[in-house]
Every structure is written in structure tokens, then in C-alpha cells.
Amino acid sequence: MTAALQKMIDYTFKDKAILQQALTHASKSPQHLERHEFLGDAVLGLVVADYLYNKHPQSPEGDLSKMRANLVCKPALLKVAKAWGLADSLIVGDGERNSKGALKSESIAANAVESVIGAVFLDGGWQAAQAVVLRAWSGELRNVKPVNLRDAKSELQELTQAHALGVPQYELLDLGLNAEPRFEARCFIHKARVGVGHGARKKVAEIDAAKHALEGQPLKLIIQEKQKT
């Protein structure tokens, strides 16, 4: 399994023990991944910050911080974990997998992404870790723009108020299972549902719902009807 992971990240470890510890959960051994995770979190943040600083020379600190936060958040880490097939490589205690062998908590896989990055840094240094991160985040780094990271809730409210449509309303549903927080937010304009979003936190779910509202057809149709009156 580690051979497949090394092929996926395009890096071969000189010291396989470093990778072994990076994939070992605390439920399995005292020699687990948390120290690697701590290091990987810092390395990931610095690689992304360095890229954004050079890619967006005109962006102020606030925009750069928002872009970085969006790129290293849990959903972003989970996307990388799935691309790497990381869940299959993790060494965890029996209680951390369900009857089908799947991880009970997505957080384990998300944390392991940072652990693997930390392990690459320990084994191969800055350039190796930087290369792994830039490859894994290539699409997101290429597409992220400051304008896309403006608070979608604020943008949506400004738009609806500009068209005399009032303030958007949000309905929240708790979809969490096995202590894993998960929320669904539904966005309404004049009782018409215009967007649905998801997230590990309520605010994230609402912002996601507002983003989908801004991109979707229902809101555009409501605005068009309003303009006819």
C-alpha cells in the first residue's frame, strides 16, 4: 500500500520508517502520526503562502490569508486524501474502521495528508515537500482568485438588497454522524429556495449555500421577475 501511495505523490522515501509512522494512527501505536502532522501543517501553510504571495503580488494580506485558509481547510485536505487513496494506506486500530473496512471519521484521513507532507519534509527536505504540495494542489492553486473568496453571504445580501429582495434566510440541518460534524444549509429568498450548501461548521455551510445561490438559476429568475415590476 505504501508503494502505491509513493507513486501517487510521486516521491520515494529513503527512510520508509518515516512514512510508516506518518501513516500510523494513535489508536494503533504510541509511535503515531501526530508529530508529523504538526510539522506537515506548517509546511503546507508555508508552501501555499509562498505560492500565493508570488502569484498575486497585488493582493493585500487579508485576501492572501483568506485564499490560504480556503486551500488548507478540511474539505481541501479530504479532496487530496481521496486523490491519494490515503484511507487504504492508514494503519489504524480496529475501532477506527466500520464493518466494511472504511474509516469511521474523515478527520483521520484529512490529518494524515498533513502527516505525509511532514514526512516528506523530514525525509527529503523543503524542495521535495514543496513539490508534493504543488502537485497535489495544482488545480486549486491555479484557479483560486481573491474575488472568489469574498464572503458569499455578504455578497448575496448586498445583491438581494440592491434589488429590494430583502435579506436571505438560512435553514440549517445537522447531518452529523458518529460525532463527525456535518451541516446542510438551505438559502431562501422570499420563501423560494435558491441554494443548498454543506460544511463541517454552520458558517461554512451557509457560505457554501450562498455561493451556490449566486451561481444558480433560481436567484437569477427571481431578480428578472423583480425587474419587471
N, CA, C and O of each residue as an XYZ file, in Angstrom:
916
protein
N       0.824     -1.214      0.000
C       0.000      0.000      0.000
C       0.858      1.264      0.000
O       0.523      2.257     -0.645
N       1.986      1.209      0.745
C       2.841      2.395      0.770
C       3.477      2.642     -0.591
O       3.747      3.788     -0.950
N       3.724      1.560     -1.366
C       4.289      1.728     -2.703
C       3.321      2.496     -3.595
O       3.729      3.360     -4.371
N       2.037      2.174     -3.478
C       1.021      2.868     -4.276
C       0.935      4.330     -3.880
O       0.799      5.200     -4.741
N       1.012      4.609     -2.594
C       0.952      5.993     -2.124
C       2.161      6.778     -2.616
O       2.019      7.915     -3.064
N       3.355      6.180     -2.538
C       4.554      6.873     -3.007
C       4.463      7.175     -4.504
O       4.912      8.225     -4.962
N       3.886      6.256     -5.247
C       3.697      6.502     -6.672
C       2.701      7.636     -6.888
O       2.876      8.465     -7.781
N       1.655      7.665     -6.067
C       0.626      8.685     -6.221
C       1.163     10.085     -5.921
O       0.828     11.040     -6.621
N       1.991     10.208     -4.884
C       2.534     11.524     -4.544
C       3.808     11.837     -5.328
O       4.345     12.942     -5.245
N       4.286     10.846     -6.093
C       5.482     10.997     -6.919
C       6.709     11.325     -6.071
O       7.504     12.207     -6.399
N       6.834     10.586     -4.971
C       8.017     10.736     -4.118
C       8.319      9.380     -3.489
O       7.425      8.725     -2.954
N       9.581      8.963     -3.556
C      10.021      7.700     -2.970
C      10.840      7.981     -1.718
O      11.844      8.691     -1.765
N      10.407      7.426     -0.618
C      11.078      7.661      0.658
C      12.393      6.898      0.738
O      12.483      5.728      0.364
N      13.407      7.594      1.236
C      14.683      6.934      1.517
C      14.572      6.138      2.807
O      15.101      5.031      2.913
N      13.881      6.708      3.789
C      13.665      6.049      5.072
C      12.188      5.684      5.185
O      11.359      6.534      5.509
N      11.867      4.445      4.923
C      10.467      4.002      4.913
C       9.834      4.075      6.303
O       8.610      4.131      6.422
N      10.657      4.074      7.352
C      10.121      4.142      8.716
C       9.428      5.478      8.962
O       8.460      5.555      9.719
N       9.927      6.518      8.324
C       9.300      7.843      8.473
C       7.888      7.815      7.895
O       6.947      8.323      8.504
N       7.752      7.220      6.723
C       6.425      7.106      6.113
C       5.524      6.196      6.935
O       4.334      6.472      7.090
N       6.086      5.114      7.461
C       5.299      4.180      8.280
C       4.681      4.900      9.472
O       3.500      4.713      9.767
N       5.462      5.713     10.152
C       4.934      6.448     11.309
C       3.910      7.493     10.864
O       2.937      7.750     11.573
N       4.127      8.092      9.695
C       3.205      9.113      9.189
C       1.839      8.533      8.862
O       0.855      9.268      8.781
N       1.772      7.229      8.674
C       0.512      6.572      8.342
C      -0.097      5.824      9.517
O      -1.131      5.174      9.365
N       0.525      5.904     10.680
C       0.066      5.155     11.850
C      -0.736      6.045     12.796
O      -0.228      7.043     13.307
N      -1.988      5.673     13.020
C      -2.884      6.441     13.889
C      -2.599      6.130     15.356
O      -2.081      5.063     15.686
N      -2.943      7.069     16.227
C      -2.695      6.900     17.663
C      -3.432      5.696     18.243
O      -3.032      5.164     19.278
N      -4.499      5.265     17.587
C      -5.249      4.097     18.065
C      -4.498      2.791     17.845
O      -4.896      1.749     18.366
N      -3.421      2.842     17.081
C      -2.664      1.633     16.730
C      -1.324      1.526     17.440
O      -0.884      0.431     17.788
N      -0.672      2.676     17.656
C       0.674      2.630     18.224
C       1.027      3.940     18.896
O       0.551      5.000     18.489
N       1.881      3.872     19.950
C       2.368      5.110     20.572
C       3.234      5.930     19.612
O       3.354      7.145     19.763
N       3.834      5.258     18.628
C       4.630      5.950     17.612
C       3.713      6.292     16.441
O       3.679      5.595     15.426
N       2.974      7.378     16.613
C       1.931      7.676     15.638
C       2.220      8.961     14.863
O       3.299      9.544     14.971
N       1.246      9.379     14.091
C       1.459     10.431     13.085
C       1.343     11.868     13.582
O       1.597     12.793     12.811
N       0.976     12.087     14.820
C       0.614     13.446     15.229
C       1.767     14.447     15.158
O       1.541     15.609     14.820
N       2.983     14.031     15.463
C       4.115     14.958     15.353
C       4.398     15.290     13.887
O       4.720     16.429     13.549
N       4.272     14.276     13.018
C       4.426     14.526     11.594
C       3.336     15.480     11.096
O       3.589     16.359     10.273
N       2.136     15.288     11.605
C       1.003     16.142     11.234
C       1.275     17.596     11.618
O       1.024     18.513     10.835
N       1.791     17.793     12.833
C       2.127     19.136     13.306
C       3.113     19.813     12.348
O       2.948     20.980     11.992
N       4.123     19.075     11.945
C       5.129     19.627     11.035
C       4.527     19.857      9.643
O       4.769     20.886      9.013
N       3.746     18.891      9.182
C       3.156     19.000      7.852
C       2.197     20.164      7.723
O       2.120     20.796      6.669
N       1.469     20.452      8.782
C       0.550     21.593      8.776
C       1.316     22.885      8.510
O       0.877     23.728      7.729
N       2.468     23.030      9.170
C       3.289     24.230      8.984
C       3.895     24.279      7.579
O       3.937     25.337      6.951
N       4.362     23.129      7.094
C       4.972     23.085      5.758
C       3.925     23.410      4.692
O       4.179     24.211      3.792
N       2.751     22.788      4.795
C       1.671     23.042      3.835
C       1.310     24.519      3.804
O       1.188     25.119      2.736
N       1.140     25.102      4.994
C       0.789     26.519      5.070
C       1.832     27.407      4.431
O       1.497     28.380      3.755
N       3.098     27.078      4.640
C       4.178     27.900      4.079
C       4.265     27.741      2.554
O       4.457     28.724      1.839
N       4.125     26.510      2.060
C       4.168     26.301      0.602
C       3.048     27.089     -0.078
O       3.274     27.771     -1.078
N       1.849     26.988      0.473
C       0.703     27.693     -0.109
C       0.884     29.201      0.006
O       0.608     29.937     -0.941
N       1.350     29.663      1.170
C       1.567     31.100      1.364
C       2.611     31.629      0.390
O       2.435     32.700     -0.191
N       3.688     30.890      0.212
C       4.748     31.299     -0.710
C       4.227     31.385     -2.139
O       4.550     32.326     -2.864
N       3.423     30.407     -2.544
C       2.851     30.405     -3.893
C       1.926     31.610     -4.091
O       2.032     32.324     -5.088
N       1.030     31.827     -3.145
C       0.065     32.920     -3.267
C       0.747     34.281     -3.250
O       0.357     35.188     -3.984
N       1.760     34.416     -2.411
C       2.488     35.689     -2.317
C       3.094     36.068     -3.668
O       3.053     37.231     -4.070
N       3.648     35.089     -4.356
C       4.280     35.350     -5.651
C       3.275     35.386     -6.801
O       3.489     36.099     -7.781
N       2.191     34.634     -6.695
C       1.192     34.567     -7.766
C       0.302     35.798     -7.778
O      -0.152     36.219     -8.842
N       0.044     36.380     -6.614
C      -0.880     37.517     -6.501
C      -0.167     38.708     -5.848
O      -0.457     39.044     -4.700
N       0.751     39.338     -6.559
C       1.554     40.414     -5.970
C       0.755     41.646     -5.568
O       1.228     42.447     -4.762
N      -0.446     41.813     -6.114
C      -1.240     42.992     -5.797
C      -2.255     42.745     -4.680
O      -2.918     43.678     -4.228
N      -2.378     41.501     -4.235
C      -3.390     41.179     -3.227
C      -2.931     41.593     -1.835
O      -1.781     41.349     -1.468
N      -3.815     42.219     -1.051
C      -3.465     42.588      0.322
C      -3.410     41.356      1.216
O      -3.852     40.270      0.840
N      -2.860     41.552      2.401
C      -2.673     40.441      3.342
C      -3.982     39.725      3.645
O      -4.013     38.499      3.740
N      -5.070     40.492      3.797
C      -6.352     39.881      4.128
C      -6.824     38.896      3.076
O      -7.305     37.812      3.406
N      -6.689     39.269      1.804
C      -7.091     38.385      0.710
C      -6.201     37.150      0.646
O      -6.682     36.041      0.413
N      -4.909     37.345      0.852
C      -3.982     36.222      0.834
C      -4.315     35.228      1.952
O      -4.268     34.015      1.748
N      -4.647     35.748      3.116
C      -4.993     34.886      4.244
C      -6.261     34.084      3.964
O      -6.345     32.901      4.294
N      -7.251     34.747      3.349
C      -8.498     34.047      3.017
C      -8.257     32.955      1.981
O      -8.819     31.864      2.077
N      -7.423     33.253      0.995
C      -7.117     32.256     -0.025
C      -6.403     31.059      0.591
O      -6.725     29.909      0.291
N      -5.440     31.339      1.446
C      -4.705     30.231      2.084
C      -5.634     29.392      2.946
O      -5.571     28.164      2.912
N      -6.492     30.043      3.715
C      -7.416     29.305      4.580
C      -8.336     28.406      3.764
O      -8.651     27.288      4.172
N      -8.756     28.899      2.623
C      -9.640     28.124      1.758
C      -8.925     26.914      1.163
O      -9.542     25.878      0.916
N      -7.629     27.055      0.936
C      -6.855     25.995      0.293
C      -6.379     24.913      1.250
O      -6.092     23.794      0.823
N      -6.291     25.231      2.549
C      -5.773     24.242      3.506
C      -6.846     23.783      4.495
O      -6.532     23.133      5.493
N      -8.096     24.113      4.228
C      -9.183     23.726      5.126
C      -9.453     22.221      5.011
O      -8.921     21.550      4.126
N     -10.278     21.712      5.907
C     -10.546     20.280      5.945
C     -11.103     19.736      4.637
O     -10.624     18.700      4.176
N     -12.106     20.388      4.003
C     -12.587     19.859      2.715
C     -11.487     19.736      1.665
O     -11.479     18.788      0.879
N     -10.555     20.699      1.652
C      -9.444     20.643      0.696
C      -8.528     19.465      1.011
O      -8.062     18.775      0.104
N      -8.272     19.235      2.303
C      -7.431     18.104      2.707
C      -8.099     16.771      2.372
O      -7.434     15.825      1.949
N      -9.398     16.705      2.562
C     -10.128     15.471      2.244
C     -10.076     15.173      0.751
O      -9.981     14.014      0.347
N     -10.139     16.208     -0.055
C     -10.061     16.019     -1.506
C      -8.720     15.408     -1.888
O      -8.658     14.507     -2.725
N      -7.658     15.895     -1.279
C      -6.323     15.347     -1.545
C      -6.219     13.923     -1.013
O      -5.655     13.048     -1.670
N      -6.767     13.693      0.188
C      -6.726     12.348      0.778
C      -7.384     11.324     -0.144
O      -6.882     10.212     -0.306
N      -8.503     11.704     -0.743
C      -9.200     10.801     -1.657
C      -8.406     10.587     -2.937
O      -8.340      9.473     -3.455
N      -7.806     11.654     -3.445
C      -6.997     11.542     -4.663
C      -5.798     10.623     -4.440
O      -5.394      9.895     -5.346
N      -5.239     10.657     -3.253
C      -4.091      9.817     -2.914
C      -4.494      8.392     -2.523
O      -3.639      7.511     -2.427
N      -5.802      8.160     -2.296
C      -6.236      6.861     -1.794
C      -5.690      6.602     -0.406
O      -5.367      5.467     -0.055
N      -5.590      7.659      0.383
C      -4.892      7.601      1.657
C      -5.587      6.716      2.687
O      -4.921      6.095      3.515
N      -6.901      6.653      2.645
C      -7.639      5.865      3.635
C      -7.202      4.408      3.632
O      -7.185      3.765      4.681
N      -6.849      3.881      2.467
C      -6.446      2.478      2.362
C      -5.046      2.230      2.904
O      -4.699      1.096      3.236
N      -4.241      3.282      2.996
C      -2.857      3.129      3.447
C      -2.691      3.335      4.949
O      -1.652      2.992      5.512
N      -3.710      3.892      5.598
C      -3.583      4.228      7.010
C      -3.603      2.979      7.900
O      -4.340      2.024      7.657
N      -2.779      3.028      8.921
C      -2.684      1.937      9.892
C      -3.417      2.393     11.145
O      -2.901      3.217     11.900
N      -4.608      1.868     11.371
C      -5.444      2.324     12.484
C      -5.909      1.134     13.316
O      -5.869     -0.013     12.869
N      -6.352      1.434     14.540
C      -6.915      0.402     15.397
C      -8.241     -0.100     14.848
O      -8.894      0.579     14.055
N      -8.630     -1.285     15.272
C      -9.860     -1.893     14.764
C     -11.085     -1.016     14.985
O     -12.017     -1.038     14.181
N     -11.091     -0.252     16.059
C     -12.253      0.576     16.375
C     -12.423      1.771     15.471
O     -13.453      2.443     15.528
N     -11.432      2.056     14.629
C     -11.498      3.230     13.752
C     -12.054      2.911     12.365
O     -12.202      3.809     11.536
N     -12.361      1.647     12.109
C     -12.952      1.270     10.819
C     -14.293      0.591     11.053
O     -14.486     -0.078     12.069
N     -15.215      0.760     10.116
C     -16.516      0.108     10.238
C     -16.452     -1.320      9.701
O     -15.381     -1.814      9.348
N     -17.601     -1.968      9.646
C     -17.647     -3.378      9.234
C     -17.190     -3.588      7.788
O     -16.794     -4.691      7.411
N     -17.248     -2.520      6.982
C     -16.823     -2.618      5.582
C     -15.359     -2.211      5.390
O     -14.846     -2.204      4.271
N     -14.698     -1.872      6.498
C     -13.295     -1.504      6.414
C     -13.034     -0.046      6.153
O     -11.878      0.367      6.055
N     -14.087      0.750      6.037
C     -13.918      2.184      5.783
C     -13.663      2.930      7.086
O     -14.107      2.502      8.151
N     -12.953      4.039      6.997
C     -12.695      4.855      8.180
C     -13.998      5.439      8.708
O     -14.838      5.896      7.932
N     -14.167      5.424     10.033
C     -15.368      5.995     10.630
C     -15.327      7.512     10.626
O     -16.371      8.163     10.591
N     -14.139      8.074     10.663
C     -14.003      9.539     10.717
C     -13.153     10.043      9.561
O     -12.025      9.594      9.356
N     -13.714     10.984      8.810
C     -12.963     11.590      7.713
C     -11.774     12.397      8.218
O     -10.806     12.612      7.490
N     -11.854     12.839      9.469
C     -10.786     13.662     10.033
C      -9.455     12.922     10.038
O      -8.403     13.540      9.880
N      -9.491     11.620     10.217
C      -8.253     10.843     10.249
C      -7.513     10.972      8.925
O      -6.302     11.196      8.898
N      -8.250     10.830      7.827
C      -7.622     10.943      6.507
C      -7.130     12.355      6.240
O      -6.051     12.542      5.677
N      -7.918     13.357      6.641
C      -7.513     14.751      6.442
C      -6.224     15.052      7.204
O      -5.313     15.684      6.669
N      -6.154     14.601      8.441
C      -4.951     14.827      9.247
C      -3.743     14.104      8.660
O      -2.614     14.591      8.734
N      -3.999     12.934      8.075
C      -2.905     12.141      7.520
C      -2.270     12.803      6.300
O      -1.094     12.575      6.018
N      -3.028     13.610      5.580
C      -2.438     14.354      4.457
C      -1.310     15.236      4.976
O      -0.213     15.251      4.416
N      -1.586     15.965      6.042
C      -0.557     16.826      6.625
C       0.592     15.992      7.175
O       1.752     16.396      7.089
N       0.275     14.830      7.739
C       1.316     13.956      8.264
C       2.256     13.477      7.166
O       3.473     13.450      7.354
N       1.699     13.101      6.025
C       2.524     12.651      4.902
C       3.400     13.788      4.392
O       4.569     13.578      4.067
N       2.837     14.992      4.322
C       3.631     16.155      3.888
C       4.781     16.387      4.860
O       5.905     16.669      4.443
N       4.499     16.268      6.162
C       5.556     16.405      7.160
C       6.621     15.331      7.009
O       7.811     15.594      7.183
N       6.187     14.122      6.684
C       7.133     13.023      6.494
C       8.036     13.261      5.287
O       9.236     12.994      5.345
N       7.460     13.764      4.194
C       8.268     14.081      3.008
C       9.295     15.144      3.350
O      10.442     15.065      2.910
N       8.893     16.140      4.134
C       9.828     17.190      4.545
C      10.974     16.601      5.370
O      12.136     16.954      5.166
N      10.649     15.713      6.289
C      11.682     15.095      7.123
C      12.631     14.236      6.299
O      13.834     14.204      6.559
N      12.091     13.547      5.314
C      12.892     12.604      4.527
C      13.652     13.280      3.395
O      14.794     12.920      3.108
N      13.020     14.259      2.753
C      13.626     14.834      1.553
C      13.877     16.323      1.580
O      14.485     16.863      0.656
N      13.416     17.005      2.630
C      13.668     18.431      2.736
C      12.592     19.296      2.094
O      11.564     18.810      1.621
N      12.869     20.600      2.097
C      11.884     21.592      1.649
C      11.470     21.399      0.200
O      10.276     21.400     -0.100
N      12.413     21.236     -0.693
C      12.070     21.169     -2.110
C      11.188     19.960     -2.429
O      10.276     20.053     -3.251
N      11.460     18.842     -1.786
C      10.650     17.646     -2.012
C       9.231     17.861     -1.513
O       8.268     17.522     -2.201
N       9.101     18.426     -0.311
C       7.776     18.670      0.257
C       7.022     19.708     -0.563
O       5.823     19.566     -0.802
N       7.717     20.739     -0.989
C       7.092     21.777     -1.811
C       6.551     21.177     -3.108
O       5.443     21.503     -3.533
N       7.332     20.305     -3.729
C       6.909     19.687     -4.988
C       5.674     18.822     -4.801
O       4.776     18.834     -5.643
N       5.618     18.071     -3.705
C       4.458     17.219     -3.420
C       3.205     18.074     -3.246
O       2.152     17.752     -3.798
N       3.312     19.144     -2.493
C       2.160     20.019     -2.247
C       1.699     20.690     -3.540
O       0.504     20.713     -3.836
N       2.627     21.228     -4.297
C       2.250     21.939     -5.532
C       1.599     21.006     -6.548
O       0.709     21.418     -7.291
N       2.040     19.753     -6.581
C       1.393     18.792     -7.481
C      -0.014     18.470     -6.996
O      -0.958     18.445     -7.786
N      -0.152     18.225     -5.707
C      -1.450     17.823     -5.156
C      -2.478     18.943     -5.213
O      -3.672     18.690     -5.375
N      -2.016     20.174     -5.081
C      -2.923     21.334     -5.067
C      -2.885     22.114     -6.381
O      -3.349     23.253     -6.431
N      -2.346     21.527     -7.430
C      -2.103     22.286     -8.662
C      -3.371     22.938     -9.217
O      -3.357     24.118     -9.568
N      -4.467     22.177     -9.297
C      -5.702     22.734     -9.850
C      -6.269     23.842     -8.995
O      -6.674     24.884     -9.509
N      -6.301     23.625     -7.689
C      -6.864     24.627     -6.778
C      -6.011     25.904     -6.766
O      -6.545     27.013     -6.758
N      -4.706     25.738     -6.766
C      -3.826     26.911     -6.766
C      -3.954     27.701     -8.065
O      -3.894     28.931     -8.066
N      -4.128     26.990     -9.153
C      -4.242     27.650    -10.448
C      -5.548     28.437    -10.576
O      -5.591     29.486    -11.220
N      -6.601     27.923     -9.960
C      -7.924     28.517    -10.146
C      -8.339     29.519     -9.073
O      -9.254     30.314     -9.292
N      -7.685     29.492     -7.929
C      -8.123     30.364     -6.841
C      -7.874     31.824     -7.206
O      -6.821     32.183     -7.734
N      -8.872     32.653     -6.911
C      -8.782     34.092     -7.175
C      -9.349     34.843     -5.978
O     -10.314     34.382     -5.368
N      -8.773     35.983     -5.630
C      -9.275     36.751     -4.488
C     -10.763     37.043     -4.573
O     -11.462     36.994     -3.562
N     -11.256     37.349     -5.773
C     -12.665     37.699     -5.920
C     -13.570     36.528     -5.570
O     -14.698     36.729     -5.119
N     -13.082     35.296     -5.776
C     -13.890     34.113     -5.497
C     -14.011     33.832     -4.007
O     -14.864     33.053     -3.581
N     -13.147     34.475     -3.215
C     -13.112     34.167     -1.801
C     -13.774     35.239     -0.940
O     -13.733     35.176      0.289
N     -14.366     36.192     -1.579
C     -15.135     37.162     -0.828
C     -16.273     36.427     -0.133
O     -16.806     35.465     -0.687
N     -16.654     36.851      1.054
C     -17.711     36.189      1.804
C     -18.979     36.161      0.961
O     -19.597     37.198      0.721
N     -19.359     34.977      0.515
C     -20.510     34.841     -0.369
C     -21.797     35.302      0.302
O     -22.698     35.803     -0.371
N     -21.896     35.139      1.617
C     -23.102     35.594      2.324
C     -23.253     37.109      2.201
O     -24.342     37.616      1.934
N     -22.156     37.816      2.399
C     -22.204     39.275      2.294
C     -22.531     39.706      0.875
O     -23.325     40.621      0.657
N     -21.910     39.036     -0.089
C     -22.144     39.376     -1.492
C     -23.600     39.121     -1.879
O     -24.210     39.923     -2.586
N     -24.153     38.000     -1.413
C     -25.538     37.668     -1.721
C     -26.486     38.677     -1.094
O     -27.440     39.116     -1.736
N     -26.232     39.048      0.158
C     -27.107     40.004      0.835
C     -27.067     41.372      0.144
O     -28.100     42.024     -0.006
N     -25.884     41.799     -0.272
C     -25.771     43.076     -0.992
C     -26.575     43.028     -2.290
O     -27.234     43.998     -2.663
N     -26.506     41.877     -2.973
C     -27.222     41.729     -4.236
C     -28.731     41.751     -4.031
O     -29.446     42.441     -4.758
N     -29.217     41.004     -3.053
C     -30.667     40.942     -2.839
C     -31.213     42.279     -2.344
O     -32.312     42.682     -2.727
N     -30.462     42.957     -1.508
C     -30.929     44.262     -1.028
C     -30.900     45.297     -2.146
O     -31.738     46.198     -2.183
N     -29.945     45.171     -3.049
C     -29.875     46.101     -4.181
C     -31.089     45.955     -5.095
O     -31.474     46.897     -5.786
N     -31.686     44.761     -5.091
C     -32.867     44.505     -5.920
C     -34.155     44.464     -5.082
O     -35.179     43.940     -5.518
N     -34.076     45.028     -3.873
C     -35.245     45.113     -2.984
C     -35.859     43.732     -2.712
O     -37.079     43.569     -2.690
N     -34.975     42.745     -2.505
C     -35.453     41.392     -2.225
C     -35.274     41.005     -0.756
O     -35.506     39.857     -0.377
N     -34.869     41.947      0.045
C     -34.707     41.679      1.470
C     -33.435     40.916      1.787
O     -32.506     40.856      0.981
N     -33.413     40.333      2.983
C     -32.232     39.625      3.481
C     -32.418     38.118      3.296
O     -33.470     37.591      3.656
N     -31.444     37.421      2.755
C     -31.554     35.963      2.602
C     -31.741     35.273      3.952
O     -31.174     35.700      4.958
N     -32.522     34.229      3.967
C     -32.764     33.443      5.176
C     -32.143     32.063      5.006
O     -32.121     31.509      3.906
N     -31.635     31.511      6.118
C     -30.962     30.209      6.069
C     -31.620     29.217      7.022
O     -31.969     29.549      8.155
N     -31.776     28.017      6.542
C     -32.301     26.913      7.350
C     -31.192     25.880      7.484
O     -30.616     25.453      6.483
N     -30.888     25.474      8.718
C     -29.773     24.558      8.964
C     -30.262     23.188      9.398
O     -31.186     23.067     10.202
N     -29.623     22.151      8.851
C     -29.898     20.773      9.237
C     -28.600     20.144      9.723
O     -27.557     20.285      9.084
N     -28.665     19.449     10.857
C     -27.493     18.763     11.388
C     -27.467     17.346     10.832
O     -28.314     16.523     11.181
N     -26.499     17.059      9.968
C     -26.396     15.744      9.329
C     -25.273     14.910      9.932
O     -24.925     13.855      9.401
N     -24.706     15.380     11.039
C     -23.548     14.717     11.629
C     -23.831     13.301     12.088
O     -24.900     13.002     12.619
N     -22.851     12.437     11.872
C     -22.934     11.046     12.307
C     -21.642     10.671     13.021
O     -20.557     11.108     12.635
N     -21.770      9.857     14.066
C     -20.597      9.354     14.793
C     -19.669     10.482     15.243
O     -18.447     10.401     15.110
N     -20.283     11.528     15.774
C     -19.549     12.681     16.329
C     -18.785     13.462     15.263
O     -17.953     14.305     15.600
N     -19.049     13.198     13.990
C     -18.414     13.940     12.898
C     -19.369     15.051     12.475
O     -20.396     14.763     11.861
N     -19.061     16.329     12.787
C     -20.000     17.413     12.461
C     -20.198     17.575     10.967
O     -19.235     17.546     10.201
N     -21.435     17.745     10.553
C     -21.772     17.938      9.143
C     -23.098     18.663      9.069
O     -24.097     18.189      9.611
N     -23.119     19.806      8.405
C     -24.334     20.607      8.337
C     -24.752     20.839      6.891
O     -23.922     20.937      5.987
N     -26.063     20.924      6.703
C     -26.618     21.330      5.415
C     -27.354     22.637      5.638
O     -28.181     22.749      6.543
N     -27.052     23.619      4.812
C     -27.713     24.925      4.894
C     -28.532     25.152      3.628
O     -28.063     24.915      2.514
N     -29.766     25.614      3.821
C     -30.637     25.931      2.690
C     -30.914     27.424      2.705
O     -31.334     27.980      3.720
N     -30.679     28.059      1.586
C     -30.818     29.511      1.477
C     -32.124     29.849      0.768
O     -32.444     29.282     -0.277
N     -32.877     30.788      1.356
C     -34.183     31.167      0.811
C     -34.251     32.673      0.556
O     -33.738     33.479      1.333
N     -34.896     33.027     -0.552
C     -35.238     34.420     -0.854
C     -36.747     34.457     -1.046
O     -37.279     33.825     -1.960
N     -37.439     35.203     -0.178
C     -38.908     35.263     -0.255
C     -39.523     33.859     -0.288
O     -40.415     33.577     -1.087
N     -39.030     32.990      0.595
C     -39.523     31.607      0.754
C     -39.186     30.683     -0.409
O     -39.593     29.522     -0.409
N     -38.454     31.178     -1.396
C     -38.023     30.343     -2.520
C     -36.594     29.874     -2.256
O     -35.710     30.687     -1.986
N     -36.372     28.576     -2.332
C     -35.029     28.057     -2.084
C     -34.138     28.329     -3.296
O     -34.457     27.954     -4.424
N     -33.016     28.992     -3.028
C     -32.134     29.383     -4.128
C     -30.755     28.731     -4.048
O     -29.968     28.833     -4.989
N     -30.458     28.066     -2.940
C     -29.148     27.432     -2.821
C     -29.074     26.490     -1.643
O     -29.737     26.693     -0.625
N     -28.256     25.451     -1.787
C     -28.016     24.478     -0.721
C     -26.512     24.297     -0.579
O     -25.800     24.169     -1.575
N     -26.028     24.287      0.658
C     -24.597     24.115      0.898
C     -24.315     23.166      2.031
O     -25.203     22.847      2.822
N     -23.074     22.710      2.113
C     -22.683     21.770      3.152
C     -21.345     22.194      3.758
O     -20.549     22.885      3.123
N     -21.120     21.765      4.992
C     -19.857     22.072      5.641
C     -19.775     21.465      7.018
O     -20.782     21.052      7.592
N     -18.554     21.415      7.548
C     -18.344     20.862      8.876
C     -18.761     21.850      9.967
O     -18.944     21.462     11.121
N     -18.911     23.126      9.602
C     -19.394     24.140     10.534
C     -20.589     24.856      9.931
O     -20.745     24.914      8.711
N     -21.424     25.398     10.792
C     -22.643     26.058     10.329
C     -22.326     27.209      9.387
O     -22.958     27.359      8.342
N     -21.345     28.021      9.763
C     -20.988     29.183      8.942
C     -20.494     28.750      7.569
O     -20.837     29.361      6.556
N     -19.688     27.698      7.539
C     -19.161     27.191      6.268
C     -20.302     26.718      5.375
O     -20.310     26.980      4.172
N     -21.268     26.014      5.977
C     -22.419     25.517      5.210
C     -23.242     26.676      4.647
O     -23.693     26.619      3.503
N     -23.436     27.718      5.441
C     -24.211     28.875      4.973
C     -23.487     29.609      3.847
O     -24.116     30.034      2.877
N     -22.176     29.759      3.971
C     -21.402     30.414      2.906
C     -21.468     29.587      1.626
O     -21.579     30.133      0.528
N     -21.398     28.267      1.778
C     -21.492     27.384      0.611
C     -22.865     27.507     -0.051
O     -22.970     27.516     -1.277
N     -23.910     27.601      0.766
C     -25.267     27.764      0.231
C     -25.393     29.101     -0.507
O     -25.990     29.164     -1.582
N     -24.832     30.163      0.070
C     -24.875     31.479     -0.575
C     -24.108     31.464     -1.893
O     -24.527     32.079     -2.874
N     -22.970     30.748     -1.906
C     -22.172     30.645     -3.131
C     -22.977     29.968     -4.241
O     -22.974     30.419     -5.386
N     -23.666     28.878     -3.885
C     -24.485     28.182     -4.878
C     -25.679     29.039     -5.318
O     -26.111     28.976     -6.469
N     -26.197     29.831     -4.394
C     -27.291     30.736     -4.756
C     -26.823     31.754     -5.792
O     -27.530     32.025     -6.763
N     -25.649     32.310     -5.590
C     -25.109     33.304     -6.513
C     -24.840     32.706     -7.903
O     -24.926     33.399     -8.917
N     -24.517     31.421     -7.928
C     -24.167     30.771     -9.193
C     -25.369     30.149     -9.894
O     -25.300     29.836    -11.082
N     -26.477     29.967     -9.164
C     -27.603     29.213     -9.691
C     -28.631     30.034    -10.457
O     -28.611     31.264    -10.433
N     -29.523     29.332    -11.132
C     -30.577     29.962    -11.924
C     -31.741     30.508    -11.102
O     -32.285     31.550    -11.468
N     -32.153     29.857    -10.004
C     -33.328     30.356     -9.266
C     -33.232     31.820     -8.871
O     -34.199     32.566     -9.025
N     -32.074     32.243     -8.363
C     -31.905     33.637     -7.955
C     -31.972     34.561     -9.168
O     -32.587     35.627     -9.110
N     -31.346     34.155    -10.252
C     -31.372     34.976    -11.476
C     -32.814     35.187    -11.947
O     -33.179     36.282    -12.375
N     -33.621     34.145    -11.867
C     -35.016     34.248    -12.287
C     -35.813     35.169    -11.372
O     -36.657     35.938    -11.833
N     -35.539     35.083    -10.069
C     -36.219     35.952     -9.106
C     -35.880     37.410     -9.385
O     -36.757     38.272     -9.350
N     -34.618     37.684     -9.662
C     -34.193     39.057     -9.959
C     -34.835     39.547    -11.258
O     -35.264     40.697    -11.347
N     -34.897     38.679    -12.255
C     -35.530     39.054    -13.524
C     -36.998     39.401    -13.341
O     -37.489     40.371    -13.919
N     -37.700     38.606    -12.533
C     -39.117     38.876    -12.260
C     -39.279     40.175    -11.500
O     -40.211     40.940    -11.749
N     -38.363     40.424    -10.565
C     -38.432     41.661     -9.786
C     -38.232     42.879    -10.681
O     -38.875     43.910    -10.484
N     -37.354     42.763    -11.652
C     -37.068     43.883    -12.543
C     -38.245     44.213    -13.459
O     -38.319     45.323    -13.987
N     -39.157     43.276    -13.655
C     -40.325     43.507    -14.498
C     -41.382     44.352    -13.791
O     -42.230     44.977    -14.428
N     -41.312     44.356    -12.452
C     -42.343     45.072    -11.681
C     -41.989     46.546    -11.522
O     -42.740     47.299    -10.903
